[in-house]
Amino acid sequence: MSKFIALTRIQLKDYIGRTTEGLGVKNRKLARLLLLLFVLLIIIPNINLSLLIYRTLDSIGQGHLLITNSYINSIFLNFFFGIPFIVSVFFFSRDVRFLSALPLREDALVLAKLAAVYLYLLLLSFLLMFPGLAVYAYNTGISVYNVFMAILVLLLAPLLPMFVATILILPFANMFSKSRHKRSLIIIFNILMLFAIIATQIFTGNLAEDPVRIEEVLASGSLLELLGMRFPPSIWVTRIFLGSYRALFLFLALNFLLFFIMKSLAGLFFRKALLSFSEEGSGGRGEVYYREKSKAYHLLRRNILIIIRQPMFLLNTVLSMLAPLLMLCIMFFTGEFSLALLQSPQLEPYLLLVVSALLISPAVIGNISATAITREGQAFWETRVLPIRAEDNIRYRILTTIIFCLAGSLLLFLITLFLLPLTLKMMVIAVLFCLTTTLFLATIDILIDIYRPILNWTNPTAAVKNNLNVTFSLLIRAVIGLLVYLLYKSWPGLFTDFELLILSGSIIFLLLYLLIRSYLYSNGVKRFEQISI
């Protein structure tokens, strides 16, 4: 038991350490502050929504269904978040081969690794369930029994979706073990999760603004009641807070049953995970090319392959390119958007503004240059031994960003041509604005990474997502947006002619690009040459 506890502590410390590293913050206090801020940003809106739902349910004498709603939401998202995380822990983690040499049973090794998954899902359960439990306790009265049951339910909430997801993953272990499937599967999982999260946020946001719609959703025969009848644990959790010891026994029995099933399958699961690394070394037949390529070709190819061959980098880039399209699809499926809206005469005066905003969105959201150096990690030393000037090294990193951003802009442009009645003049102005904005943002972003590269990362997420370089990049965009808003408030007459406004913006971004470019290839190059691993 002591060996199992020691291994579990190591797994948890490793997970917490990688999470802290992922924030890109060396100061532990600052990392904790950022985590607390993240928690508050999620909990506060959920408390407001929980209050509205409780008032609606309480008006029909069913206030306790708020707990059912919170638990179902927690189970739903924990299940979908748990699948890619479990796959990552077992089939992408490099420590499985080393753990197999430890004097521990296979089930102990699996359960120790699941401890990190449990910690992750426990935080998610807390964010989803705590607002509902807090609102219910505040309105019905706080008692020792309710507090104890709330803690118990929160601690057990991640177990059910985690065990079910783990058991369901087993039949597909062979698919995960083959390296050619890993990238595509993890990207599909993440896109589906993002789709579910945004759709849920849009749906709950609309509920919060429309109390009548809450009544319709929570009425008899609605989705909530259907899920409750088809998913008995949600009813058990609700009845636990109403004082039912029978429901408490059933809830605990279900969790213990799933635990023993998982424990019995742990050996098979671990062997499947170990098999994934024994098959990983096999590769396909390659081809030999004798044709000489230019230096520009090799540098661009290297930077592009760094993104394409790492699922997290590729996912981040693809989502940045297609974020507006993804949002439109989600709004279309949730009923918030229709194609008829695009043909509305009221939209015609704003067509140029809409198209321009769509075309620059990949550059605004993407900030690929902000991690152009960080993405290489410890492989950055390779560029030092190659006969490449620092100016060329930087130039082709920027060009890689521009290629990806303009590819996304081109796709959005082609879609808008079919959906919107654009004139040739509108297209020329919007494309010019897109080019100048992309040049400026791609150039200023790489300055951030030159002055603040993070090369000693172990988790790809730390390089492109939980990286303060990305935060600084987004801050620049926020400042630009704030300046535009202040300009609109001070001189609203400037915004009456959108053609003049966007052309002026293009000229300003072009001048800023030339200014930043001059600084980059003078002072920035010197700083780039001083980067050490």
C-alpha positions as semicolon CSV with decimal commas, in nm:
position;residue;x (nm);y (nm);z (nm)
1;M;0,000;0,000;0,000
2;S;0,286;0,238;0,083
3;K;0,435;0,186;-0,265
4;F;0,098;0,257;-0,426
5;I;0,055;0,576;-0,220
6;A;0,409;0,688;-0,309
7;L;0,346;0,632;-0,681
8;T;0,012;0,814;-0,660
9;R;0,183;1,113;-0,496
10;I;0,446;1,115;-0,771
11;Q;0,177;1,110;-1,041
12;L;-0,013;1,393;-0,872
13;K;0,301;1,603;-0,822
14;D;0,396;1,545;-1,184
15;Y;0,049;1,651;-1,298
16;I;0,045;1,962;-1,078
17;G;0,398;2,049;-1,188
18;R;0,311;2,016;-1,557
19;T;-0,003;2,224;-1,502
20;T;0,200;2,500;-1,333
21;E;0,459;2,481;-1,609
22;G;0,178;2,498;-1,861
23;L;0,080;2,838;-1,725
24;G;0,423;2,964;-1,824
25;V;0,469;3,116;-1,478
26;K;0,770;3,041;-1,261
27;N;0,627;3,221;-0,959
28;R;0,404;2,974;-0,771
29;K;0,201;3,247;-0,604
30;L;0,125;3,407;-0,940
31;A;0,030;3,066;-1,083
32;R;-0,212;3,009;-0,794
33;L;-0,356;3,358;-0,843
34;L;-0,415;3,290;-1,213
35;L;-0,581;2,958;-1,128
36;L;-0,805;3,131;-0,873
37;L;-0,898;3,397;-1,129
38;F;-0,986;3,125;-1,380
39;V;-1,208;2,951;-1,124
40;L;-1,389;3,274;-1,035
41;L;-1,450;3,361;-1,402
42;I;-1,635;3,031;-1,443
43;I;-1,813;3,010;-1,107
44;I;-1,959;3,362;-1,090
45;P;-2,166;3,338;-1,414
46;N;-2,276;2,986;-1,315
47;I;-2,400;3,112;-0,978
48;N;-2,612;3,373;-1,156
49;L;-2,759;3,109;-1,387
50;S;-2,818;2,870;-1,095
51;L;-3,012;3,143;-0,913
52;L;-3,240;3,195;-1,213
53;I;-3,296;2,821;-1,256
54;Y;-3,367;2,773;-0,885
55;R;-3,623;3,055;-0,876
56;T;-3,803;2,906;-1,176
57;L;-3,802;2,555;-1,029
58;D;-3,898;2,676;-0,682
59;S;-4,201;2,854;-0,826
60;I;-4,341;2,512;-0,921
61;G;-4,222;2,349;-0,598
62;Q;-3,932;2,161;-0,762
63;G;-3,629;2,358;-0,639
64;H;-3,437;2,037;-0,566
65;L;-3,417;1,966;-0,941
66;L;-3,138;2,225;-0,950
67;I;-2,914;1,954;-0,801
68;T;-3,024;1,713;-1,075
69;N;-2,937;1,971;-1,338
70;S;-2,593;2,043;-1,187
71;Y;-2,506;1,674;-1,155
72;I;-2,614;1,590;-1,511
73;N;-2,405;1,879;-1,649
74;S;-2,106;1,759;-1,446
75;I;-2,141;1,398;-1,567
76;F;-2,186;1,503;-1,929
77;L;-1,880;1,729;-1,950
78;N;-1,663;1,506;-1,728
79;F;-1,727;1,216;-1,963
80;F;-1,630;1,405;-2,278
81;F;-1,336;1,580;-2,114
82;G;-1,224;1,255;-1,954
83;I;-1,190;1,059;-2,279
84;P;-0,906;1,264;-2,438
85;F;-0,739;1,311;-2,100
86;I;-0,737;0,935;-2,026
87;V;-0,609;0,866;-2,377
88;S;-0,334;1,123;-2,322
89;V;-0,233;0,981;-1,982
90;F;-0,211;0,619;-2,099
91;F;-0,138;0,628;-2,472
92;F;0,064;0,950;-2,506
93;S;0,252;0,949;-2,176
94;R;0,610;0,825;-2,200
95;D;0,634;0,684;-1,847
96;V;0,430;0,366;-1,906
97;R;0,737;0,164;-2,004
98;F;0,926;0,276;-1,694
99;L;0,632;0,210;-1,462
100;S;0,611;-0,148;-1,588
101;A;0,948;-0,218;-1,422
102;L;0,824;-0,113;-1,076
103;P;0,743;-0,381;-0,814
104;L;0,370;-0,303;-0,825
105;R;0,069;-0,486;-0,960
106;E;-0,075;-0,365;-1,289
107;D;-0,402;-0,255;-1,127
108;A;-0,209;-0,037;-0,881
109;L;-0,019;0,129;-1,167
110;V;-0,341;0,204;-1,355
111;L;-0,519;0,343;-1,049
112;A;-0,218;0,562;-0,966
113;K;-0,226;0,712;-1,315
114;L;-0,603;0,759;-1,290
115;A;-0,540;0,971;-0,979
116;A;-0,417;1,252;-1,206
117;V;-0,728;1,215;-1,421
118;Y;-0,944;1,222;-1,108
119;L;-0,781;1,546;-0,989
120;Y;-0,848;1,710;-1,325
121;L;-1,212;1,598;-1,334
122;L;-1,262;1,688;-0,967
123;L;-1,177;2,049;-1,046
124;L;-1,421;2,041;-1,338
125;S;-1,692;1,888;-1,117
126;F;-1,636;2,158;-0,858
127;L;-1,673;2,433;-1,118
128;L;-1,995;2,282;-1,252
129;M;-2,165;2,157;-0,934
130;F;-2,058;2,398;-0,662
131;P;-2,268;2,695;-0,787
132;G;-2,584;2,481;-0,792
133;L;-2,515;2,323;-0,452
134;A;-2,431;2,662;-0,301
135;V;-2,750;2,824;-0,433
136;Y;-2,962;2,531;-0,313
137;A;-2,803;2,535;0,034
138;Y;-2,840;2,913;0,062
139;N;-3,212;2,900;-0,018
140;T;-3,306;2,585;0,177
141;G;-3,080;2,629;0,476
142;I;-2,731;2,506;0,559
143;S;-2,712;2,196;0,779
144;V;-2,433;1,959;0,881
145;Y;-2,598;1,679;0,682
146;N;-2,621;1,886;0,361
147;V;-2,261;2,007;0,391
148;F;-2,135;1,651;0,446
149;M;-2,341;1,517;0,154
150;A;-2,226;1,802;-0,073
151;I;-1,861;1,717;-0,001
152;L;-1,929;1,346;-0,056
153;V;-2,111;1,403;-0,386
154;L;-1,840;1,639;-0,512
155;L;-1,569;1,385;-0,429
156;L;-1,757;1,101;-0,599
157;A;-1,890;1,298;-0,898
158;P;-1,582;1,239;-1,123
159;L;-1,566;0,864;-1,055
160;L;-1,870;0,755;-1,256
161;P;-1,778;0,930;-1,586
162;M;-1,408;0,848;-1,538
163;F;-1,467;0,474;-1,491
164;V;-1,722;0,455;-1,773
165;A;-1,492;0,644;-2,012
166;T;-1,198;0,422;-1,917
167;I;-1,397;0,102;-1,974
168;L;-1,530;0,229;-2,308
169;I;-1,180;0,321;-2,428
170;L;-1,052;-0,038;-2,387
171;P;-1,206;-0,178;-2,709
172;F;-1,042;0,105;-2,906
173;A;-0,697;0,064;-2,752
174;N;-0,555;-0,092;-3,068
175;M;-0,667;0,212;-3,266
176;F;-0,489;0,445;-3,024
177;S;-0,177;0,230;-3,023
178;K;-0,112;0,293;-3,392
179;S;0,070;0,623;-3,425
180;R;-0,095;0,719;-3,753
181;H;-0,432;0,741;-3,575
182;K;-0,321;0,939;-3,271
183;R;-0,303;1,286;-3,422
184;S;-0,636;1,269;-3,602
185;L;-0,819;1,116;-3,305
186;I;-0,696;1,368;-3,049
187;I;-0,783;1,655;-3,286
188;I;-1,133;1,516;-3,344
189;F;-1,189;1,474;-2,969
190;N;-1,077;1,830;-2,896
191;I;-1,287;1,983;-3,173
192;L;-1,594;1,793;-3,050
193;M;-1,526;1,910;-2,695
194;L;-1,487;2,270;-2,805
195;F;-1,807;2,245;-3,006
196;A;-1,990;2,106;-2,699
197;I;-1,849;2,374;-2,467
198;I;-1,935;2,668;-2,692
199;A;-2,282;2,528;-2,769
200;T;-2,344;2,479;-2,396
201;Q;-2,226;2,833;-2,318
202;I;-2,451;2,981;-2,589
203;F;-2,746;2,774;-2,469
204;T;-2,699;2,859;-2,100
205;G;-2,630;3,224;-2,183
206;N;-2,960;3,250;-2,366
207;L;-3,136;3,079;-2,075
208;A;-2,994;3,332;-1,832
209;E;-3,139;3,615;-2,041
210;D;-3,483;3,457;-2,086
211;P;-3,660;3,327;-1,771
212;V;-3,959;3,215;-1,981
213;R;-3,731;2,986;-2,179
214;I;-3,601;2,837;-1,852
215;E;-3,958;2,740;-1,764
216;E;-4,002;2,574;-2,103
217;V;-3,678;2,376;-2,069
218;L;-3,752;2,264;-1,714
219;A;-4,121;2,189;-1,769
220;S;-4,271;1,843;-1,728
221;G;-4,164;1,609;-2,007
222;S;-3,861;1,825;-2,086
223;L;-3,500;1,724;-2,145
224;L;-3,413;1,747;-1,775
225;E;-3,687;1,506;-1,672
226;L;-3,602;1,271;-1,959
227;L;-3,234;1,260;-1,861
228;G;-3,327;1,208;-1,499
229;M;-3,549;0,909;-1,581
230;R;-3,292;0,759;-1,820
231;F;-3,003;0,829;-1,580
232;P;-3,107;0,719;-1,228
233;P;-2,786;0,837;-1,049
234;S;-2,896;1,198;-1,105
235;I;-3,221;1,122;-0,921
236;W;-3,030;0,942;-0,645
237;V;-2,806;1,245;-0,591
238;T;-3,110;1,471;-0,568
239;R;-3,284;1,241;-0,319
240;I;-2,968;1,222;-0,107
241;F;-3,011;1,592;-0,030
242;L;-3,375;1,527;0,052
243;G;-3,266;1,278;0,321
244;S;-3,299;0,944;0,141
245;Y;-3,052;0,690;0,283
246;R;-3,165;0,435;0,026
247;A;-3,054;0,669;-0,255
248;L;-2,723;0,721;-0,072
249;F;-2,670;0,345;-0,052
250;L;-2,749;0,297;-0,423
251;F;-2,518;0,583;-0,524
252;L;-2,227;0,446;-0,317
253;A;-2,292;0,091;-0,436
254;L;-2,280;0,199;-0,802
255;N;-1,946;0,376;-0,753
256;F;-1,796;0,078;-0,569
257;L;-1,922;-0,161;-0,839
258;L;-1,763;0,045;-1,117
259;F;-1,443;0,069;-0,912
260;F;-1,413;-0,309;-0,885
261;I;-1,491;-0,353;-1,256
262;M;-1,219;-0,101;-1,337
263;K;-0,978;-0,275;-1,099
264;S;-1,042;-0,612;-1,262
265;L;-0,980;-0,467;-1,610
266;A;-0,675;-0,264;-1,504
267;G;-0,425;-0,531;-1,604
268;L;-0,566;-0,553;-1,956
269;F;-0,576;-0,173;-1,982
270;F;-0,211;-0,138;-1,877
271;R;-0,096;-0,404;-2,123
272;K;-0,283;-0,223;-2,403
273;A;-0,110;0,103;-2,308
274;L;0,229;-0,069;-2,299
275;L;0,159;-0,224;-2,639
276;S;0,108;0,121;-2,790
277;F;0,475;0,203;-2,733
278;S;0,606;-0,130;-2,862
279;E;0,425;-0,061;-3,190
280;E;0,521;0,304;-3,202
281;G;0,869;0,243;-3,338
282;S;0,752;0,087;-3,662
283;G;0,733;0,333;-3,947
284;G;0,632;0,339;-4,307
285;R;0,860;0,313;-4,603
286;G;1,019;0,641;-4,690
287;E;1,137;0,789;-5,016
288;V;1,474;0,939;-5,097
289;Y;1,488;1,272;-5,275
290;Y;1,804;1,384;-5,451
291;R;1,670;1,708;-5,590
292;E;1,828;2,009;-5,422
293;K;1,586;2,248;-5,253
294;S;1,632;2,612;-5,159
295;K;1,705;2,729;-4,807
296;A;1,369;2,905;-4,795
297;Y;1,191;2,580;-4,883
298;H;1,364;2,384;-4,606
299;L;1,302;2,650;-4,341
300;L;0,935;2,686;-4,432
301;R;0,891;2,310;-4,449
302;R;1,056;2,266;-4,109
303;N;0,836;2,528;-3,939
304;I;0,519;2,395;-4,102
305;L;0,596;2,033;-4,006
306;I;0,656;2,135;-3,643
307;I;0,293;2,247;-3,637
308;I;0,143;1,965;-3,843
309;R;0,317;1,676;-3,666
310;Q;0,217;1,780;-3,314
311;P;-0,159;1,733;-3,253
312;M;-0,184;2,015;-3,000
313;F;-0,005;2,263;-3,229
314;L;-0,214;2,157;-3,527
315;L;-0,538;2,174;-3,331
316;N;-0,457;2,522;-3,203
317;T;-0,372;2,642;-3,555
318;V;-0,677;2,487;-3,723
319;L;-0,915;2,624;-3,462
320;S;-0,758;2,968;-3,499
321;M;-0,811;2,957;-3,874
322;L;-1,168;2,830;-3,855
323;A;-1,296;2,984;-3,529
324;P;-1,551;3,216;-3,698
325;L;-1,678;2,931;-3,916
326;L;-1,708;2,707;-3,609
327;M;-1,902;2,976;-3,424
328;L;-2,142;3,022;-3,716
329;C;-2,202;2,645;-3,732
330;I;-2,274;2,630;-3,359
331;M;-2,509;2,929;-3,377
332;F;-2,682;2,769;-3,677
333;F;-2,742;2,442;-3,490
334;T;-2,858;2,623;-3,174
335;G;-3,103;2,836;-3,374
336;E;-2,929;3,168;-3,308
337;F;-2,834;3,221;-3,673
338;S;-2,992;3,155;-4,012
339;L;-2,883;3,204;-4,372
340;A;-3,180;3,435;-4,427
341;L;-3,019;3,682;-4,187
342;L;-2,727;3,728;-4,428
343;Q;-2,963;3,839;-4,703
344;S;-3,135;4,095;-4,481
345;P;-3,139;4,453;-4,622
346;Q;-3,046;4,578;-4,274
347;L;-2,709;4,403;-4,303
348;E;-2,617;4,558;-4,639
349;P;-2,459;4,882;-4,503
350;Y;-2,234;4,673;-4,277
351;L;-2,120;4,414;-4,534
352;L;-1,772;4,562;-4,573
353;L;-1,726;4,574;-4,196
354;V;-1,844;4,214;-4,155
355;V;-1,622;4,077;-4,432
356;S;-1,316;4,269;-4,309
357;A;-1,366;4,138;-3,955
358;L;-1,404;3,781;-4,082
359;L;-1,089;3,796;-4,296
360;I;-0,864;3,924;-4,015
361;S;-1,003;3,681;-3,756
362;P;-0,740;3,406;-3,819
363;A;-0,461;3,658;-3,754
364;V;-0,638;3,811;-3,453
365;I;-0,726;3,481;-3,286
366;G;-0,430;3,278;-3,407
367;N;-0,123;3,459;-3,267
368;I;0,088;3,174;-3,409
369;S;0,402;3,392;-3,412
370;A;0,378;3,438;-3,035
371;T;0,493;3,076;-2,999
372;A;0,705;3,045;-3,315
373;I;1,025;2,985;-3,115
374;T;0,867;2,821;-2,811
375;R;0,710;2,548;-3,027
376;E;1,054;2,410;-3,111
377;G;1,138;2,349;-2,747
378;Q;1,480;2,195;-2,694
379;A;1,509;2,128;-3,068
380;F;1,583;2,500;-3,107
381;W;1,955;2,416;-3,095
382;E;1,925;2,268;-3,446
383;T;1,886;2,613;-3,599
384;R;2,207;2,721;-3,427
385;V;2,423;2,462;-3,600
386;L;2,273;2,526;-3,943
387;P;2,430;2,789;-4,173
388;I;2,133;3,023;-4,147
389;R;2,136;3,394;-4,075
390;A;1,927;3,503;-3,777
391;E;1,734;3,741;-4,004
392;D;1,633;3,453;-4,233
393;N;1,544;3,235;-3,935
394;I;1,305;3,500;-3,804
395;R;1,172;3,592;-4,149
396;Y;1,059;3,241;-4,235
397;R;0,900;3,190;-3,895
398;I;0,689;3,500;-3,964
399;L;0,617;3,378;-4,317
400;T;0,493;3,045;-4,175
401;T;0,244;3,235;-3,959
402;I;0,134;3,446;-4,256
403;I;0,080;3,133;-4,470
404;F;-0,146;2,971;-4,210
405;C;-0,338;3,291;-4,136
406;L;-0,394;3,377;-4,502
407;A;-0,501;3,018;-4,572
408;G;-0,772;3,060;-4,310
409;S;-0,863;3,402;-4,447
410;L;-0,884;3,262;-4,801
411;L;-1,122;2,987;-4,690
412;L;-1,344;3,240;-4,510
413;F;-1,327;3,471;-4,813
414;L;-1,446;3,196;-5,048
415;I;-1,736;3,113;-4,815
416;T;-1,843;3,478;-4,791
417;L;-1,842;3,505;-5,171
418;F;-2,121;3,246;-5,182
419;L;-2,315;3,385;-4,886
420;L;-2,286;3,763;-4,918
421;P;-2,355;3,997;-5,214
422;L;-2,008;4,156;-5,226
423;T;-1,889;4,411;-5,482
424;L;-1,539;4,413;-5,633
425;K;-1,457;4,732;-5,442
426;M;-1,556;4,571;-5,111
427;M;-1,341;4,267;-5,183
428;V;-1,031;4,474;-5,268
429;I;-1,061;4,690;-4,956
430;A;-1,123;4,389;-4,728
431;V;-0,830;4,192;-4,875
432;L;-0,596;4,492;-4,839
433;F;-0,701;4,534;-4,475
434;C;-0,649;4,161;-4,415
435;L;-0,295;4,167;-4,561
436;T;-0,174;4,469;-4,363
437;T;-0,330;4,348;-4,037
438;T;-0,181;4,000;-4,076
439;L;0,166;4,142;-4,149
440;F;0,155;4,368;-3,844
441;L;0,025;4,107;-3,597
442;A;0,256;3,830;-3,720
443;T;0,557;4,061;-3,682
444;I;0,477;4,208;-3,342
445;D;0,386;3,866;-3,200
446;I;0,724;3,714;-3,274
447;L;0,891;3,995;-3,079
448;I;0,709;3,865;-2,770
449;D;0,850;3,516;-2,824
450;I;1,200;3,648;-2,893
451;Y;1,207;3,830;-2,561
452;R;1,027;3,553;-2,371
453;P;1,090;3,208;-2,523
454;I;0,995;2,896;-2,323
455;L;1,211;2,613;-2,456
456;N;1,221;2,367;-2,166
457;W;0,860;2,254;-2,181
458;T;0,749;1,892;-2,146
459;N;0,383;1,934;-2,236
460;P;0,283;2,076;-2,579
461;T;-0,008;2,256;-2,411
462;A;0,246;2,464;-2,221
463;A;0,391;2,585;-2,549
464;V;0,079;2,709;-2,727
465;K;-0,209;2,738;-2,481
466;N;-0,113;2,794;-2,119
467;N;0,163;3,032;-2,223
468;L;0,176;3,394;-2,108
469;N;0,318;3,487;-2,449
470;V;-0,026;3,414;-2,591
471;T;-0,181;3,627;-2,315
472;F;0,048;3,920;-2,399
473;S;-0,038;3,877;-2,766
474;L;-0,410;3,888;-2,692
475;L;-0,351;4,189;-2,467
476;I;-0,210;4,380;-2,767
477;R;-0,527;4,303;-2,959
478;A;-0,740;4,409;-2,662
479;V;-0,554;4,742;-2,642
480;I;-0,611;4,800;-3,015
481;G;-0,979;4,720;-2,972
482;L;-1,003;4,956;-2,673
483;L;-0,839;5,238;-2,871
484;V;-1,088;5,186;-3,156
485;Y;-1,376;5,192;-2,906
486;L;-1,248;5,513;-2,742
487;L;-1,206;5,669;-3,086
488;Y;-1,565;5,576;-3,169
489;K;-1,691;5,730;-2,845
490;S;-1,490;6,050;-2,896
491;W;-1,551;6,100;-3,270
492;P;-1,848;5,888;-3,384
493;G;-1,857;6,078;-3,713
494;L;-1,540;5,897;-3,824
495;F;-1,730;5,569;-3,830
496;T;-2,000;5,676;-4,075
497;D;-1,789;5,591;-4,383
498;F;-1,671;5,230;-4,346
499;E;-1,466;5,238;-4,667
500;L;-1,259;5,533;-4,548
501;L;-1,233;5,382;-4,200
502;I;-1,098;5,045;-4,319
503;L;-0,862;5,203;-4,573
504;S;-0,727;5,430;-4,298
505;G;-0,686;5,125;-4,074
506;S;-0,493;4,950;-4,352
507;I;-0,253;5,244;-4,385
508;I;-0,203;5,264;-4,007
509;F;-0,131;4,890;-3,979
510;L;0,109;4,911;-4,275
511;L;0,303;5,195;-4,109
512;L;0,308;5,010;-3,777
513;Y;0,431;4,698;-3,955
514;L;0,721;4,887;-4,114
515;L;0,810;5,041;-3,777
516;I;0,799;4,706;-3,591
517;R;0,987;4,535;-3,875
518;S;1,267;4,790;-3,853
519;Y;1,300;4,730;-3,479
520;L;1,280;4,352;-3,522
521;Y;1,565;4,327;-3,771
522;S;1,789;4,554;-3,566
523;N;1,738;4,500;-3,191
524;G;1,522;4,188;-3,219
525;V;1,787;3,996;-3,414
526;K;2,047;4,066;-3,145
527;R;1,813;3,934;-2,879
528;F;1,734;3,628;-3,092
529;E;2,104;3,542;-3,118
530;Q;2,131;3,549;-2,737
531;I;1,859;3,287;-2,680
532;S;2,001;2,982;-2,504
533;I;1,847;2,646;-2,419
